[in-house]
Amino acid sequence: MKTSLMFAAAALSLLAAGAQAETYDGVHHAVSAKSRTDVSAEAERTASAPDQNVVRGSRGAEAFKSVADPAAVRAQAVATANAPDQNVSPGSRVNSRVVSTLQNRAAVAAQSGQGSSTAK
């Protein structure tokens, strides 16, 4: 009895909802800012382009232009290489806590700059 009531309720709800279809508005015409000849010319240019199927970087390394100051990069590398705790990580020693001796990279770079001028 319960299943027949459920089927009846489902059938009534389907009838109440009704089948609504979209209205047909006909074929919509394409709207373009370019003329057919402009599109055709662009397609011909694109099809005859020499690198159309080449992915970026497949012809070797691209030109690189550095934006960093080489002297500053070198000073930072020297300071990092000379740091006493450069190869120590928190997991290096059992039950220990590593406290970095580098307080400020700018101060270290300034110190390494002064130290390299006296060493020369």
C-alpha positions in Angstrom: 0.0 0.0 0.0 2.8 2.4 0.9 4.6 1.9 -2.5 1.4 2.5 -4.4 0.8 5.7 -2.5 4.4 6.8 -3.2 4.0 6.1 -6.9 0.8 8.0 -7.0 2.4 10.9 -5.2 5.3 10.9 -7.7 3.0 10.7 -10.7 0.9 13.7 -9.4 4.0 15.7 -8.7 5.3 15.1 -12.2 1.9 16.1 -13.6 1.8 19.2 -11.5 5.3 20.2 -12.5 4.5 19.7 -16.2 6.9 19.3 -18.9 8.3 22.6 -19.9 10.4 22.8 -23.0 12.5 25.7 -24.3 11.0 27.9 -26.9 12.7 27.9 -30.3 13.9 31.3 -31.3 15.4 30.2 -34.6 19.0 30.3 -35.6 21.0 33.1 -34.0 23.3 35.0 -36.4 26.9 35.4 -35.3 27.9 38.9 -34.4 31.6 39.8 -35.1 33.6 42.9 -35.1 35.8 41.6 -37.9 34.8 41.1 -41.5 35.1 37.7 -43.3 38.2 38.8 -45.2 39.9 40.0 -42.0 39.2 36.7 -40.3 40.4 34.8 -43.4 43.6 36.8 -43.6 44.3 36.3 -39.9 43.8 32.5 -40.3 46.2 32.4 -43.2 48.9 34.3 -41.2 48.4 32.0 -38.2 48.6 28.9 -40.4 51.8 30.0 -42.1 53.5 31.1 -38.9 56.9 29.4 -38.5 56.6 28.6 -34.8 53.0 27.8 -34.5 53.4 24.2 -33.1 56.5 24.8 -31.0 56.1 24.9 -27.3 58.0 27.5 -25.3 61.5 26.4 -24.3 61.8 23.6 -26.9 64.4 25.4 -28.9 66.8 25.8 -26.0 67.2 28.2 -23.1 65.6 31.6 -23.4 67.6 34.7 -22.8 67.9 35.6 -19.2 68.3 39.1 -17.8 69.1 39.4 -14.2 67.5 42.1 -12.1 69.7 41.5 -9.0 72.9 43.3 -8.3 75.7 40.8 -8.8 77.7 42.4 -5.9 74.8 42.0 -3.5 74.2 38.4 -4.6 77.9 37.6 -4.1 77.9 39.3 -0.7 74.9 37.3 0.4 76.4 34.0 -0.8 79.7 34.7 1.0 77.9 35.6 4.2 75.7 32.4 4.0 78.7 30.2 3.2 80.7 31.6 6.2 77.8 31.3 8.6 78.7 28.9 11.5 75.3 27.2 11.4 74.8 26.9 7.6 74.5 23.1 7.6 72.7 22.7 10.8 68.9 22.0 10.8 66.6 21.4 13.8 66.8 17.7 13.1 70.5 17.5 13.0 70.9 16.7 16.7 68.7 14.6 18.9 66.7 16.5 21.5 68.4 19.8 20.7 67.2 23.2 19.5 69.1 25.1 16.9 69.2 28.9 17.4 70.4 30.7 14.3 73.4 33.0 14.8 72.2 35.1 11.8 70.2 38.0 13.2 69.9 40.1 10.1 71.1 39.3 6.6 71.7 43.0 5.9 74.0 43.3 8.9 75.8 40.1 7.9 76.2 41.4 4.4 77.6 44.7 5.7 80.0 42.8 8.0 81.2 40.5 5.2 81.7 43.6 3.0 83.9 45.2 5.6 85.7 42.0 6.2 86.4 41.4 2.5 87.8 44.9 2.1 90.3 44.4 5.0 91.3 40.9 3.7 92.4 42.3 0.4 
